[in-house]
Amino acid sequence: MVRRLLTVDPDRLRSLRVQAGLDVRQLAAKVGATTRMVGYWEEGRHVPEAKNVKALAQALGCSIPELTGRQPGTESLADLRFAAGLSTEKAAAVLREEPLGRELFASATKLRDLERNRTVRGWKWRDPQCTGRLVRRLAQLYGVPVRMVLDAWIRSRPGDQLPALPEPKAKPPSAAALKRWDSLNDRQRVYLGEVMREDRMIEVEMWMRRAQQLPVPPAAQWRKLPFALRAAADLVGYTRLQERLRARGLHDPGAGPTLHALARHGLLSVSEDRIEVPGVGVVARVLVELHRVGRAAARAGLQEPREPGPPEHLLSEWLWRTVVRIIEAGADGLAENSLAGKAPFYLAVGYKPAPNAHASRGFIESRPVMATDGTHVREYRWHLTDLGRRHVLEYGHQYGAIYHNADIPPD
């Protein structure tokens, strides 16, 4: 007998039915099955098929993981297919209607072999470019993000070469960014463009500091760019931004109204602090901080394509740096209370960012540390899962390239 990859716990099914206020006959009617078959499911004599698992979850008002007991962040390829309510026969039939499926000679047997970590016959199934296309198509078929299929693929087939997913391409400016740019006058456009160039220069300087292992202040601090000092220029000189504007012939007393007009558009913010200037004393300093929409408007106006961002299967910078912190903690792991905020909801086994959101990546897990006498759990600490380690090994170099020196720490 073929071993099923996904099962519904009979006791959990019965309990959920009772919680929903349904008897066996009513549940059978909602699912479209016989009363006898629902009884067999609750006795554990039969296992529901994929289409029935989805129908059961809908009838009971629960998620499929609640029926199967599968923790978020541990999904296999079979789990994703079951959650979509598809049998291997149905999924293969859909694939065979398309060029990719015909190229792979897709069949129910091959999909079952794929899910069970068995050799799939056909050399195309060993071509990373071809399997990368299959990952994308399965994501559409199962109604989940590409990263969920890739993660499930690695869990289901840990020894395989990873499917190759394409790098994102630069996109044209958005209509909203172009509209913001068009709403500005010529003077405001020059100011916004020069602020963006200064912001980029500071960003490069921070990258160079990281590369040289020098301390880097928080982004919330260095993103605030010095615009002017409230003192005579012959005493304190000009800031780099002022020099940029002087080179464009626009450094004059109208700077304040122009900056505040850009702030009213929501493109940047203006603030002040006070600094010590040698030989002068403490003076007020005007700071400007470029907002994301301001950066987008400037790029649109200067006809620069939008940054593509990280590939869809990679983590955002703050999540990747969270993973790096756990790697840096070594074999002892990172104290559980060290991960404040939402990071666990996106990274940890058993978490979801929101009730109806897709599961976390499952890259980290909280493990108990027992007391020396073994009587109780002393604390919990974060560690990488097997999937997390594989992800780091496969993609660590890409993170270092796109996040400026965010490489894997040395052993």
N, C-alpha and C positions, 0 to 999 in steps of 0.2 A: 504493500500500500504506500502511495506517495505521501510523505509527511507534509502537512500544511505549514506554511510559513507564518500564517496569522490566524489566531483563534480568538473566539469570544468566550470569556470566562462565564460559565453557566450561573454561578452564584451572583456575579455582578449583573448579569442580564436580568435575573429574577428580581434583584433588589431595585434596579432602575425601573422595571415595569411597575412594581408596587409603588415606588415614589411618584410615578407618573399617573397613578390612580387607574390603571388599566388591568383588566383580567386577560387571560390568555387568548380568549376569543376576540376581544377588542383589538389586542395587539396584532393578532393574525390578520384581521381585516385591514388594519392600517398598512401593514407590510405587504399584503397581497400573497400571503402564504396560508397553508392550512393550519388549523388549531393543533393537529397532531404534530406537524413539523415544528411549530414554536415550542411545544412540549418537549420534543426531542432536543432542541437547542438548549432549553433550560436544564435538561437532565444530562447534557454533555454527550449524548449519543450521536449527534450530528453537529457539524460546524457550518454556520451560515456561509453562503457564497458571497462574493464581493458585492453584488447588487443588493443582496439582502442585508449585509452589514450597514451599508449606507442608508437603506430604508429603515432599519431598526433605529439608527441614531436619530434620524429625522422624526420618527414616530415617538421616540422617548424624550426628545428635546435635549439630547446630550451629544457630545463629540464622539467620534470613532475611537480615539485613545481611551475615553472613559469606558468603552465597551471591551476593548482589547487589553487594557492595562499597560499600553505602551507609553513610556514617558516621553514628553516633548524633548526634542533634541536627540532622539535615538532612532528615528525612522529609517526603515530600510526601503528598498525599491518596491518590495511587495506591499509595504504599508501605504505608500503613496498611491499605488494602483488601487488597493482596496478602498482607500479614502475617497477615490474618484468614482467608486462603484463599478469598476471595470474588471471583467475577467481577462485572463491572458488571451483567450480567443477573441474577445471583442477588441482589445487593444491592438492585437496583431492585425485584425481585419482593417482597422482604421489606418494603420501604418502602411499596409499593402496597397492602399488606394493612392499613395503618394510616391514620388520618385525615390525618396530616401528609403522607404520601406521595401520597395522593389529591389533597390540596390543591395540592401542587406538580406534579401529573401526572408523578411520577417515572418515568424510563425509563433504560435502559442508555445511550442516546444522550446524555441530559442529564447523567448522571454522568460520562461520558467528556468531555463539553464542560467540565464543572466542573473535572475533573482536568487538562485541557489548557489551562486559562486561555482558553477560548473563551466567547463569549456564550451563556448558557443562556436559551432561549426561555421566556417566562412572567414576568409582572411580580412574582409572589411571590418569585422567585429574587433580586430586587433589594430585597426588604423585609428590613432587618436583624433585625427581630423574628422573622420566619419562618426566615431562615437561621440565627439563633441557636438556634432549636428544632432545626433540622437538625443543627447541630454536636453538640448534646447527644445526639441519636438516633444519629448516626454513631459517637460515642464508645461507646455501648452496643453497637452492631452490630459494631464492630471490636475491642471488648474493651480499650480504652485510656482514659486519663483525658481529660476534656474539653479540658484545656489542650493535649494533643498534637494533637487534631483542629484546634483553633483555630490553633495554630502552623503546622500543615501547610497549613491553608487560606490563611494569609497568604503562606507560601512559594509555594504553587501559584498564587495569584491576588493578586499584590502590589498591583494597582491597584484592587482592590475596596474598597467600604465594608465595614468590619468587621462580622461578625455581632454582634448584641446579646445578651449573656448577662445573666441576671437577677442582681441583688444578693442576697447571702445574707440569710436572715431569722434573727432571734433564735430560739434554741431553748429549750425548757423545761429546767429543771435535770435533770441526770442522776440516775438512781436511786442511784448510788454516792455522789454529793455529798449527796443527801438523807439517806442512811444515816449518813454521817459526822456531819452536823449533829444528827441524832436521838440519836447516841451521846454527845453533850455534855450537861452539866448547864447550868442557867440562867446561872450565873456565867461558865462557859467560853464560852457563846454570846455574852454581852455583850463579853467580852474580844476574841473573834475578830472580831466585828463592828466594834469600834472600831479594831482594828489594820488591818482592811481599809479603813476610812474614812481613816485616817491615810496608808496606802499610796497611796490615790487622790489625796489632797491633795499629797503629795510628787510624784507623777507629773505632776500639773497644773503644779506649780512648775517642774519640769524642762522641760516643754513650753514654758512661758513664757520660760524662759532661752534655749532654742533659738530661739524666735521673735525674741528681742531680740539674737541673735548673741552671747550670753554663754557662757562655757565651762561645760560640763556634765560632771560626774564620771561614771565608768562606772556602769552600772546595778547591777553587783555591789556597788558602794559605797553608792549612795543608797537602794537597797532595804532596807538595814539601818537600821531605824528606832530612834532613841533612845527607850528606855523609862524608864530611871531613872538617876540619878547616886548613887553610893554615898557620900553625904555628907548632912549635916543639911539639911533642906529650907529652913530659914531662911537658910542660906548660899548654896545653889545653886538654890533654887526648884524648880518642877515642870516636867517635860517636857510637850509637848502631849498625848501619850498619857495621862499621868497626869491632866492636867486633864480630858480626856474622861471618864476613869473616875470622877474626883471628881464630875463633873456627873451621873453615873449612880448615885452613892452607893456605889461599889464600890472606892474607893481605900483599901486597908488593908494590913496586913502579910501578907495571904494572896496577894499578887500573885505571888510566886515560885512556889509550888506550882501555881497556876493556869496560869502560862506553861509550866511544865515538863510539865504534863498535856497541854496542847495540842501541845507538842513530841513527846510520846510517841505521840500520835495521828498524827504526821507532817504536821501542818497548818502549823507554823512552826518556826523554829529560834531558839535563844537563844544569844547570844555576849556577849563583853565586850571592850572596849578601854579605853584611858586617854586622857584629854584634859586640857588645861590650862584651869582656870577662874580668871579674873582675881580676885585677892584671896584665893583659896583654895589654889591650887596644883594639882598633878596629882591627879585623882580617877578612880576606875574608873567606867565607864559600861556599863550593860546595854543590849544591842541585840536587837531581834527582827526576823526576816525572814519575811514571809509566803510560803508555798509556793503553787504553782499549785493543789494540791488543797485547801489552806486557803481560797484565794480562791473556788474553786468551791463549797465547803461553805458559806461565808458568804453567797454570792449565793443559793444554794438556800434557806438558812434565812430570808433576808430577802425571799424570793419575787421575786428579780430574774431575768430570762431570761438564759441564757448568751450571751456575746458571740458574734456569728456568725463573727468572723474575716474575713480578706480573701477576696474572691471566688476561686473555685477556679482561675481563669485568671491570677491575679496571684501575685507572688512573696511569700515570707515577708519580714519586715522585714530580717533579716540578709542575705538574698540581694539584696534591692533596694538596700540600702546598699552592697553590693559593686559592683553595677552603677553606682551613683552615683560610687563611687571611680574607676571606669574612665572615666566621663564627665569627671570633674574632671581626669583626667590629660591630657586634650586629644588633639591629633593625634599626639603621640609615643607614646601608649598607656601602660599600666601595666606595670612590670617583672614578668616572669613569677613570680619568687619572692616577689612581694608578696602573692599570693593563697595563703595557707597554709590548710590544712584541707580541708574538703569542698566549698567553693564551686564549683570547676571541675567537679566531678562532677555538679552540678545545673545548671550554667549553660553549660558550654563544649562546643563542637563536638567530637565524638569521645569523649565521656565518658559513663559510666553510673554512678549511685550504687552499684550492686551488680550482680553477674553476671546475675541474673534480673529486675532492675528495669527500668522504662521508661527510655528515653533521656533525656539532659539536654535543657534547653530550646533549646540552640543559640543563646543570645543573645550569647555572646562567643567569640572564637577567638584562638589564640596565633599571632602573625605573626613571621617572622624579620626581624632587622635585620642587613643585610650590613655587613661591614667596608668601609672607604672604598675599598680597592683591589679589592673585589668577589671576593676569593678564598675567603672563608669567612663563616659566620654568626657575628656577634659576640654576639648575644643574641636572646631572644624576648620579645615584649611583648603584653599583652592589649589587644584592641580589640573594639568592638561589631561584630556581624555586621549585615547588612541587616535581618534579622528583629529583632535587638535594638534597632536604631534605631527601627524602626516601633513596636515595643512601647512604648518610652520615649515617643515622640511621642503615641501613642494613650492611654496610661494614666498618664502622669506625674502629671497633676493628681489622679488617684484615690489614688496613693501618698502624695502630699503631704497629703491629707485624712485617710487612715487611719493614717499613721505619723508624724503630728505634725512638720511642717516638713521632711519628707524629699523636698522638691521637687527637680525637675531643676535643677542648678546653672545660673546664667546663662552665656550664651556669652561 
